[in-house]
Amino acid sequence: MKTRRCCWPGCGAVVPASMWGCKAHWFRLPKSIRDRIWAAYRRGQEEDGSFSPRYAEAFKAAREFALKANAVEAQEQTQGTLPI
């Protein structure tokens, strides 16, 4: 089975190549984005490298969400407002 790193920026978890990311980061994505990824996923695409435009758009939306989430967390940490 092929593996790769979780797609969440900064995460080093190793996941099966067929998965977008680790369990923790997958479930941090809004359900609407997860649903878009699943709707556009084609079994075996990670093996042949052939991703549909719909999958690429969903992947991009997930990545953008993750980058924004990381930025918000970093800002909260520097301002000392991170909830306990």
N, C-alpha and C positions, 0 to 999 in steps of 0.2 A: 504494500500500500504506500502510495506517495504521501509525503507530508510536507508541510510548509509552516511558516509563522502565521499567527493570528493577524488579521488585517487591521486591527485596532492600533493606531499609531502609538508606539512605545511598548507594546506588549510583546514579550518574547516567547509566549506559549507556542508549543508545537501542536498542530492540529492536522487531521487528515486533509489532504488537498481538496477534497470535495466540500469542506466546510468553510464558511466565510471567516469564522474566528472561534476563539475559545468560548466555552459556555457562558462565562461571566460577561464577556463583551457582546456576544450575540444577543443576550437578553437585555443589555443596556440599549440596544437599538430600538427605536419605536416599532411597534408591531406592523405598522404600515410599510416600513422599509423592509422588515424581515419578510413580509408577504410579497413584496415586489421582487425580492431576491429569489424566493422559492418559485414564484410564478414564471420567472425568466430562466431559471436553472434548467440545464439539459444534462442528464446523466452522461458522464464521460467527458464533459467539456474540459475538465481539468487535465485530462489525459492527452487530448488532441490540441488543446490550446485555442479552440474555436468557440469564442464567446459571442453571443448575440448582442446587437446594439441595446436591446432591452436589459440584458444582464449587465452590460457595461454601465448603463445609466443608473441602475439600481445599486450597483457596487459603488459608483461615484457618490450617490446620495448617502450611502452608509458611511463612507469615508469622510465626507463633509460633516456629517452629524458627529462623528467621533472626534474630528479635529476641533469642532466648536465645543464639545463637551470637555475635552482636555483643556482648552483655553479657559473655560469658565472655572474649572477646578483649580487651575494654576492661579487665576486672579483671586479666587476666594482664599486660597492658601496664603497669598502674599498680603491680603487684606485682613487675614485672621478671622474670616467669617465662615469658615468651613463648618457646617453643622456637625455636632458630635453624635 
